[in-house]
Amino acid sequence: MQTPPIDPVLADLNAAAERIWEACSPRWPDLSLDVLPEVGSTNTELMERGRRGQTWPTALVAASQTAGRGRRGRSWTAHPGDTLTFSLGLPLQLGGVPGGGSALSLAVGLSLAQSLDRALQARHASGLGTALPPIGLKWPNDLWLGSRKLGGILIEATPAPGLPSGPDGKDDTDGSRWVVIGVGINVRPGQAPAGSAWLSRNADDPLGVGQAWSWILPDLLDTVHRFEATGFAPLLTAWSDRDVLKGQEVSLWTRPGHMPDAQTPPDASGTAQGVDESGALLVHTAGGLQRWSSGEVSVRPALAAPLT
């Protein structure tokens, strides 16, 4: 399949950046919006900027991403016009928030799903696009449409020069860290991996990556700001309403760095019982109800094909 030209995609993203600035500048006057034709990884780029002390709020989007990274080292390549790939970097104090960055991933997923659903429903009501079911959330960081993966989230954090430290001199307690939230969403079929879902199901649908970005980013900034103050607990009910694993038999792999596959038996299994107020996954196993944090486990429905 021929790769779409980058110039129209850049024009779409630049127009979206103008709309986002108009929506966000009253509350985020120091927000930087950067549009690049190509980058290895938007997350890697913003992590490096943070380490250099460039820690003002920044949203970086690329028409083409050639070395994108997902959770546990999975790759995520974005082709121009097919996949929206952007990262949001900003200083946050998460040391005192239950669940920290792991819970933030759930809050981000909920914000994305709500923004997309609201915009897609309005768009369909106006006569554009195809009616889609509500977007689901798979713990800890995936968006699902139907039974297929629509997008993913990768959150990383690092100390950064110039950010305030906590009272004990450490930036991982009550101090600030440079936090980068990476998002990848399939907008058009294009070259998406087999088994993926996408927002635009009609070849004649003009929905572009810039439009999707402008739907997402203003709400995401507000969500992150509220999360820093109140944590995940106020979002638990809304997240649970979209939980695609709740009540399902699931398999879990706990070996560091290991990716689940059909040849490797799981380390544990049971029935998913939702998540708690810190964003941890609750699974009823043979040993009783157990709590799993996102950094220590990979999970998938027990009867499903291996997740990508």
WORA-V431939 format. One record per residue. RES is the residue in one small letter. SS is DSSP state (H for helix, E for strand, - for the rest). PHI is phi in whole degrees, 0 to 359 (NA if undefined). PSI is psi in whole degrees, -180 to 180 (* if undefined). Layout:
res->[RES,RES]
ss->[SS,SS]
phi->[PHI,PHI]
psi->[PSI,PSI]
//
This chain:
res->[m,q,t,p,p,i,d,p,v,l,a,d,l,n,a,a,a,e,r,i,w,e,a,c,s,p,r,w,p,d,l,s,l,d,v,l,p,e,v,g,s,t,n,t,e,l,m,e,r,g,r,r,g,q,t,w,p,t,a,l,v,a,a,s,q,t,a,g,r,g,r,r,g,r,s,w,t,a,h,p,g,d,t,l,t,f,s,l,g,l,p,l,q,l,g,g,v,p,g,g,g,s,a,l,s,l,a,v,g,l,s,l,a,q,s,l,d,r,a,l,q,a,r,h,a,s,g,l,g,t,a,l,p,p,i,g,l,k,w,p,n,d,l,w,l,g,s,r,k,l,g,g,i,l,i,e,a,t,p,a,p,g,l,p,s,g,p,d,g,k,d,d,t,d,g,s,r,w,v,v,i,g,v,g,i,n,v,r,p,g,q,a,p,a,g,s,a,w,l,s,r,n,a,d,d,p,l,g,v,g,q,a,w,s,w,i,l,p,d,l,l,d,t,v,h,r,f,e,a,t,g,f,a,p,l,l,t,a,w,s,d,r,d,v,l,k,g,q,e,v,s,l,w,t,r,p,g,h,m,p,d,a,q,t,p,p,d,a,s,g,t,a,q,g,v,d,e,s,g,a,l,l,v,h,t,a,g,g,l,q,r,w,s,s,g,e,v,s,v,r,p,a,l,a,a,p,l,t]
ss->[-,-,-,-,-,H,H,H,H,H,H,H,H,H,H,H,H,H,H,H,H,H,H,H,-,-,-,-,-,-,-,E,E,E,E,E,E,E,E,-,-,H,H,H,H,H,H,H,H,H,H,-,-,-,-,-,-,E,E,E,E,E,E,E,E,E,E,E,E,-,H,H,H,-,E,E,E,E,-,-,-,-,E,E,E,E,E,E,E,E,E,E,-,-,-,-,-,-,-,H,H,H,H,H,H,H,H,H,H,H,H,H,H,H,H,H,H,H,H,H,H,H,H,H,H,-,-,-,-,-,-,-,-,-,-,E,E,E,-,-,-,E,E,E,E,-,-,E,E,E,E,E,E,E,E,E,E,E,-,-,-,-,-,-,-,-,-,-,-,-,-,-,-,-,-,-,E,E,E,E,E,E,E,E,E,E,-,-,-,-,-,-,-,-,-,E,-,-,-,-,-,-,-,-,-,-,-,-,H,H,H,H,H,H,H,H,H,H,H,H,H,H,H,H,H,H,H,H,H,H,-,-,H,H,H,H,H,H,H,H,-,-,E,-,-,-,-,-,E,E,E,E,E,-,-,-,-,-,-,-,-,-,-,-,-,-,-,E,E,E,E,E,E,E,E,-,-,-,-,-,E,E,E,E,E,-,-,E,E,E,E,E,-,H,H,H,-,E,E,E,E,-,-,-,-,-,-,-]
phi->[NA,289,286,297,295,281,305,296,293,298,298,298,291,294,295,295,300,295,295,296,299,298,282,258,301,298,263,230,295,262,291,255,243,245,243,243,292,204,207,296,212,296,295,300,299,287,298,294,298,299,295,272,91,271,249,278,304,221,248,241,236,231,294,224,241,258,219,295,234,252,294,56,81,295,271,213,264,249,265,306,85,266,235,277,232,212,227,242,245,195,283,223,255,246,301,263,268,305,89,51,296,296,292,301,301,292,297,297,301,297,300,298,298,295,296,294,302,299,289,293,295,295,295,294,297,274,99,248,73,255,296,239,290,301,284,263,235,252,302,259,211,242,258,240,236,66,253,234,283,262,192,214,229,229,247,228,214,208,299,214,300,91,275,292,269,286,297,266,85,254,272,258,253,257,273,262,232,278,249,243,252,262,227,230,225,284,262,234,304,42,249,297,302,303,88,277,248,212,285,257,260,247,299,267,286,279,304,241,295,296,299,298,299,291,290,273,296,302,295,297,301,294,297,297,299,292,299,300,269,239,75,272,309,294,261,301,296,296,294,298,295,251,291,278,264,302,84,265,287,231,247,231,243,245,285,304,77,272,256,296,211,292,271,255,293,290,276,202,207,170,252,293,242,90,230,260,288,261,87,283,279,253,228,273,251,299,268,108,284,240,243,236,264,294,284,243,206,247,222,208,304,297,257,273,292,305,287,250]
psi->[134,136,131,149,149,-33,-48,-34,-42,-41,-41,-45,-38,-39,-38,-39,-38,-43,-41,-42,-43,-37,-33,-25,-33,-35,-23,67,-22,13,133,132,113,128,121,145,-37,145,154,-58,127,-36,-46,-42,-46,-32,-43,-39,-42,-42,-22,1,8,78,29,153,127,131,123,123,147,140,-35,131,122,-16,44,153,137,-170,143,35,6,148,155,98,133,124,145,126,-15,-43,131,119,119,162,146,121,137,154,132,150,102,-3,-32,4,123,126,-19,-133,-30,-45,-33,-37,-39,-41,-41,-46,-42,-44,-45,-47,-44,-44,-45,-45,-47,-45,-41,-38,-43,-39,-44,-38,-27,2,8,148,177,143,132,151,165,144,132,168,127,121,137,-11,27,146,134,145,114,-127,20,154,126,-35,175,166,137,119,130,157,151,150,153,143,138,-10,143,140,165,178,-23,8,3,139,0,11,-93,4,-177,149,156,115,130,124,110,138,134,127,130,117,-45,155,-57,-123,31,147,153,139,2,162,163,161,-35,113,-4,127,-25,2,124,7,128,169,-33,-41,-46,-41,-42,-26,-36,-48,-45,-45,-37,-43,-44,-39,-45,-41,-45,-39,-40,-30,-35,-10,-164,-22,-45,-15,-4,-46,-45,-38,-43,-32,-20,5,111,-11,-20,127,-4,152,130,155,144,138,127,2,129,131,-1,137,133,142,172,-21,-17,120,149,160,-21,162,162,-163,123,132,25,-158,163,-173,-11,4,7,147,135,125,128,110,-180,-25,8,-171,124,155,130,135,152,-26,-8,2,148,143,145,157,140,-30,6,161,157,136,150,*]
//
